[in-house]
Amino acid sequence: MGLTLIAILTAALLLPGIVAAKAFFQAAQTSEVEPAVPPLSTIDGIALVGQFTVAVHALYALALRSALAVGAPGWMAGWPIADPYIAFAAPRASVDTAVSLLLGLVGLCLVAWPVGRIAGWWMMRKADKTLFYGPMAEVFAKTGSDRDFILAYVVSKIERDGTLIGYQGTVVSLLRDADRFPVKVVLKSVSVFRLVVSEDRPMRRDAGETIDWIALSAEQWHNIAFKVFRIVDDGGNMGDEQTIDAG
């Protein structure tokens, strides 16, 4: 078996670990905050995918061995077994080997998704949520229900007559980088304001303009802050939670 084929098979067998890692972080996704999965180019990403890959393969190999020990029904005797490992042992490629490999990868991915979700669910409830939300865990860990929403305050790099232009709006979508800091934000029901910087303190002056939707990236702002609000009764009254300055 050539080195190229071995490399392809090895990459294919890492796929369940990637699927499980994705499912793991999906457990922390809310309607506004997208999960920030560590890239495979980092040590954290490699370690996470590696751990999930070993766990998923161990579970699948145990299930496969149990199934072979029990024996397949007679009408399934001619079917190729969903065994992805047969490709390493087969003396030469064949249709049955390819089918076994593909069916095995499908089976591994089907096992990987619930493994990742269960691990993510457990970590969300039992462990430190900074693994998912990073430095903004104290704020974003409180979101996720229909009664919570996030208000963002963005001081942009647009300057007019010595004042900075800012935006205040409800967060619709928030994307973060590998360090879990915000890099893109989409806001709705946006109020525009001017920030006058004086020697005493900055003063906010509302511009009297509103924008239905706006999308901003980190290159466009000086600073961004978030505050979580919660609707506390059916009348629409709100209570505020905690504010965080994300830089």
PLY file of the C-alpha trace (Angstrom):
ply
format ascii 1.0
element vertex 247
property float x
property float y
property float z
element edge 246
property int vertex1
property int vertex2
end_header
0.00 0.00 0.00
1.47 3.34 -1.04
2.23 6.13 1.37
-0.29 8.40 -0.36
-3.10 5.90 0.16
-2.12 5.42 3.79
-2.19 9.19 4.29
-5.66 9.38 2.72
-6.95 6.56 4.91
-5.45 8.14 8.02
-7.10 11.47 7.20
-10.41 9.68 6.59
-10.19 7.94 9.96
-9.64 11.34 11.63
-12.99 12.54 10.25
-15.03 11.14 13.17
-12.90 13.12 15.60
-13.58 16.30 13.63
-17.31 15.57 13.57
-17.33 14.90 17.32
-15.39 18.12 18.03
-17.88 20.11 15.96
-20.80 18.52 17.82
-19.02 19.20 21.12
-18.95 22.95 20.53
-22.44 22.98 19.03
-23.68 22.23 22.54
-22.75 25.80 23.49
-24.36 27.52 20.50
-27.11 30.02 21.16
-29.30 31.91 18.71
-26.75 34.75 18.65
-23.35 33.27 19.48
-21.64 30.94 17.02
-19.33 28.30 18.50
-15.61 28.96 18.06
-14.00 25.62 17.26
-10.19 25.58 17.67
-8.58 25.11 14.23
-6.58 21.97 13.51
-3.50 24.14 13.04
-3.36 24.75 16.81
-2.25 22.44 19.61
-5.67 22.68 21.27
-7.43 21.74 18.04
-5.14 18.77 17.39
-5.49 17.53 20.99
-9.28 17.84 20.97
-9.74 16.07 17.63
-7.22 13.40 18.65
-9.02 12.64 21.89
-12.40 12.38 20.20
-10.94 10.26 17.38
-9.55 7.70 19.84
-12.80 7.63 21.85
-15.05 7.19 18.80
-12.86 4.50 17.25
-12.70 2.63 20.55
-16.49 2.62 20.86
-16.98 1.63 17.22
-14.37 -1.15 17.34
-16.00 -2.54 20.49
-19.44 -2.47 18.83
-18.03 -4.05 15.66
-16.37 -6.85 17.60
-19.58 -7.50 19.51
-21.57 -7.63 16.26
-19.10 -10.08 14.69
-19.18 -12.27 17.80
-22.95 -12.52 17.66
-22.90 -13.36 13.93
-24.86 -11.83 11.08
-28.24 -13.18 9.94
-28.18 -15.48 6.91
-29.70 -12.94 4.55
-26.84 -10.52 5.38
-24.08 -13.08 4.83
-23.18 -11.72 1.39
-23.05 -8.08 2.48
-19.71 -6.35 3.12
-19.18 -5.61 6.80
-19.09 -1.90 7.74
-15.46 -2.25 8.79
-13.23 0.75 7.90
-10.12 -1.03 9.23
-10.29 -3.73 6.59
-8.65 -1.35 4.11
-5.37 -1.57 6.05
-5.40 -5.38 6.11
-6.67 -6.08 2.58
-3.88 -7.27 0.25
-5.38 -5.30 -2.61
-8.24 -2.94 -3.21
-11.62 -4.37 -4.14
-15.22 -3.24 -4.33
-16.01 -4.97 -1.03
-13.07 -3.26 0.63
-14.18 0.16 -0.64
-17.79 -0.42 0.46
-16.65 -1.62 3.89
-14.49 1.48 4.27
-17.23 3.90 3.22
-19.92 2.23 5.32
-17.53 2.15 8.25
-16.82 5.87 7.95
-20.54 6.58 7.85
-21.00 4.43 10.96
-18.11 6.17 12.73
-19.58 9.62 11.98
-22.99 8.50 13.23
-21.33 7.45 16.48
-19.19 10.61 16.62
-22.07 13.09 16.61
-23.85 11.88 19.79
-20.49 11.33 21.51
-19.57 14.98 20.89
-23.00 16.29 21.87
-23.10 14.31 25.11
-19.58 15.45 26.02
-20.50 19.07 25.23
-23.72 18.83 27.23
-21.81 17.45 30.22
-19.11 20.12 30.02
-21.70 22.91 29.75
-23.31 21.79 33.00
-20.41 20.47 35.04
-17.29 22.38 33.97
-15.94 25.87 33.37
-17.76 27.48 30.42
-14.68 29.47 29.40
-13.79 26.46 27.26
-16.68 27.46 25.00
-17.02 31.21 25.49
-13.50 32.27 26.43
-13.15 35.61 28.25
-16.84 36.42 27.60
-18.16 33.35 29.40
-19.72 35.34 32.25
-22.03 37.07 29.78
-22.71 34.59 26.99
-23.23 31.60 29.29
-26.39 33.37 30.50
-27.96 33.52 27.07
-29.79 30.79 25.23
-33.41 31.16 26.33
-36.19 33.00 24.53
-36.21 35.60 27.30
-32.56 36.62 26.88
-31.07 38.95 24.32
-27.73 40.71 23.93
-27.35 44.44 23.36
-24.08 45.57 21.74
-22.47 49.00 21.93
-19.97 49.58 19.13
-17.63 52.57 18.91
-16.58 52.66 15.27
-13.49 54.16 13.67
-15.62 56.68 11.78
-14.83 60.17 13.05
-16.72 63.37 12.25
-15.87 66.81 13.63
-13.90 65.43 16.52
-16.54 62.90 17.53
-16.75 59.16 17.00
-19.75 57.45 15.46
-21.22 54.58 17.45
-23.98 51.99 17.12
-26.27 50.36 19.65
-28.36 47.37 18.63
-29.55 43.86 19.39
-27.06 41.12 18.49
-28.34 38.77 15.79
-25.10 36.92 15.08
-21.66 37.03 16.65
-18.60 35.39 15.14
-15.38 34.92 17.08
-11.80 34.00 16.29
-9.77 31.08 17.66
-9.14 33.05 20.87
-12.93 33.52 21.20
-12.81 37.29 20.80
-15.46 38.92 18.57
-14.44 39.49 14.97
-17.82 40.08 13.30
-21.21 41.12 14.61
-24.63 41.59 13.00
-27.05 43.96 14.75
-30.70 44.82 14.25
-32.82 47.79 15.42
-29.66 49.89 15.56
-29.49 53.37 17.07
-26.73 55.69 15.85
-24.98 57.95 18.36
-22.01 60.31 18.51
-19.35 59.96 21.20
-17.72 63.23 22.16
-14.40 62.65 23.91
-13.52 65.40 26.39
-10.95 65.76 29.13
-13.51 64.97 31.83
-15.38 62.02 30.35
-16.81 60.87 27.05
-20.31 62.13 26.35
-22.86 60.30 24.25
-25.25 62.20 22.00
-27.93 60.33 20.12
-28.02 61.13 16.42
-31.74 60.45 16.12
-31.16 57.93 13.33
-31.96 54.23 13.28
-30.78 51.39 11.04
-32.70 48.16 10.58
-29.61 45.96 10.17
-25.86 46.49 10.17
-22.86 44.14 9.93
-19.52 45.19 11.38
-16.08 43.57 11.57
-13.29 44.09 14.09
-11.38 46.26 11.62
-14.24 48.78 11.73
-14.47 49.39 15.48
-12.34 50.84 18.26
-14.26 49.00 20.92
-17.33 46.83 21.42
-19.24 46.04 24.60
-22.12 43.69 25.34
-24.92 43.63 27.88
-27.40 40.80 28.43
-31.03 41.68 29.07
-33.73 39.33 30.27
-37.49 39.75 29.92
-38.67 39.22 33.48
-42.46 39.20 32.98
-45.10 38.80 30.30
-45.52 42.57 30.09
-42.15 42.89 28.38
-40.34 44.47 31.33
-36.62 43.83 31.28
-33.92 43.22 33.79
-30.26 43.68 32.91
-27.61 41.13 33.66
-23.92 41.80 33.14
-21.88 43.98 30.84
-18.55 43.03 29.29
-16.11 45.14 27.31
-14.62 42.96 24.57
-12.09 45.42 23.19
0 1
1 2
2 3
3 4
4 5
5 6
6 7
7 8
8 9
9 10
10 11
11 12
12 13
13 14
14 15
15 16
16 17
17 18
18 19
19 20
20 21
21 22
22 23
23 24
24 25
25 26
26 27
27 28
28 29
29 30
30 31
31 32
32 33
33 34
34 35
35 36
36 37
37 38
38 39
39 40
40 41
41 42
42 43
43 44
44 45
45 46
46 47
47 48
48 49
49 50
50 51
51 52
52 53
53 54
54 55
55 56
56 57
57 58
58 59
59 60
60 61
61 62
62 63
63 64
64 65
65 66
66 67
67 68
68 69
69 70
70 71
71 72
72 73
73 74
74 75
75 76
76 77
77 78
78 79
79 80
80 81
81 82
82 83
83 84
84 85
85 86
86 87
87 88
88 89
89 90
90 91
91 92
92 93
93 94
94 95
95 96
96 97
97 98
98 99
99 100
100 101
101 102
102 103
103 104
104 105
105 106
106 107
107 108
108 109
109 110
110 111
111 112
112 113
113 114
114 115
115 116
116 117
117 118
118 119
119 120
120 121
121 122
122 123
123 124
124 125
125 126
126 127
127 128
128 129
129 130
130 131
131 132
132 133
133 134
134 135
135 136
136 137
137 138
138 139
139 140
140 141
141 142
142 143
143 144
144 145
145 146
146 147
147 148
148 149
149 150
150 151
151 152
152 153
153 154
154 155
155 156
156 157
157 158
158 159
159 160
160 161
161 162
162 163
163 164
164 165
165 166
166 167
167 168
168 169
169 170
170 171
171 172
172 173
173 174
174 175
175 176
176 177
177 178
178 179
179 180
180 181
181 182
182 183
183 184
184 185
185 186
186 187
187 188
188 189
189 190
190 191
191 192
192 193
193 194
194 195
195 196
196 197
197 198
198 199
199 200
200 201
201 202
202 203
203 204
204 205
205 206
206 207
207 208
208 209
209 210
210 211
211 212
212 213
213 214
214 215
215 216
216 217
217 218
218 219
219 220
220 221
221 222
222 223
223 224
224 225
225 226
226 227
227 228
228 229
229 230
230 231
231 232
232 233
233 234
234 235
235 236
236 237
237 238
238 239
239 240
240 241
241 242
242 243
243 244
244 245
245 246
